[in-house]
Amino acid sequence: MANLSSSKKDIRKSRRRHDQNAQQRARLRTFDKKIRGLVTEGKLDEARTAFREYTTYLDRAGRKNLIHHRQADRRKSRMEALLHKQKKSA
């Protein structure tokens, strides 16, 4: 356990940041599942609108180093490919 007050404060800050980051990562996973679910149900228009919102969250997460910016690009690319594939088959 930390003895210095500054160390205790640092522990509090890092715990708070960890909780906020976990919440944001969970939001990204939820969006991913939501879009994939809409695609499997065949609701491509709703999936497209959800995808637009998902991309803004991904870009923000990449800028804030929540996830690596290239990972954000990769996730967007793969989701776009999934939507495009479903659009062609429909």
C-alpha positions in Angstrom: 0.0 0.0 0.0 1.2 3.5 -0.8 2.4 5.7 2.0 2.8 9.0 0.3 -0.3 11.1 -0.3 0.8 11.7 -3.9 1.0 8.0 -4.5 -2.4 7.5 -3.0 -3.8 10.2 -5.3 -2.1 8.5 -8.3 -3.7 5.2 -7.4 -7.1 6.9 -7.2 -6.6 8.6 -10.5 -5.5 5.5 -12.3 -8.4 3.5 -10.9 -10.8 6.2 -12.1 -9.2 6.2 -15.6 -9.3 2.4 -15.7 -13.1 2.4 -15.0 -13.8 5.1 -17.6 -11.7 3.3 -20.2 -13.4 0.0 -19.5 -16.8 1.6 -19.9 -15.7 3.1 -23.3 -14.4 -0.3 -24.5 -17.6 -1.9 -23.5 -19.5 0.7 -25.5 -17.4 -0.2 -28.6 -18.1 -4.0 -28.1 -21.8 -3.3 -27.7 -21.9 -1.3 -30.9 -20.1 -4.0 -32.7 -22.6 -6.7 -31.5 -25.5 -4.4 -32.3 -24.4 -3.9 -35.9 -23.7 -7.6 -36.4 -27.1 -8.5 -35.0 -28.8 -6.0 -37.3 -26.9 -7.4 -40.3 -27.9 -11.0 -39.5 -31.5 -9.9 -39.1 -31.4 -8.2 -42.5 -32.0 -4.7 -41.3 -29.2 -3.1 -43.4 -30.6 0.5 -43.2 -30.5 0.5 -39.4 -27.1 -1.2 -39.5 -25.8 1.6 -41.7 -27.0 4.3 -39.3 -25.5 2.5 -36.4 -22.3 2.0 -38.3 -22.0 5.8 -38.8 -22.2 6.3 -35.1 -19.8 3.4 -34.4 -17.2 5.0 -36.7 -17.2 8.2 -34.7 -16.7 6.3 -31.5 -13.9 4.3 -33.0 -12.2 7.5 -34.3 -12.5 9.1 -30.9 -11.1 6.0 -29.2 -8.2 6.0 -31.6 -7.4 9.6 -31.0 -7.6 9.2 -27.2 -5.4 6.1 -27.3 -8.1 4.0 -25.8 -7.3 1.6 -28.7 -4.6 1.9 -31.2 -5.6 4.2 -34.1 -4.8 1.4 -36.6 -7.0 -1.0 -34.7 -9.8 1.5 -35.1 -9.2 1.7 -38.8 -9.1 -2.1 -39.1 -12.4 -2.4 -37.2 -14.1 0.1 -39.4 -12.8 -1.6 -42.5 -13.9 -5.0 -41.5 -17.4 -3.8 -40.5 -17.7 -1.9 -43.7 -16.7 -5.0 -45.6 -19.4 -7.0 -43.8 -22.1 -4.4 -44.6 -21.0 -4.3 -48.2 -21.0 -8.1 -48.5 -24.5 -8.3 -47.1 -25.7 -5.5 -49.4 -24.4 -7.4 -52.5 -26.0 -10.7 -51.4 -29.4 -9.0 -50.7 
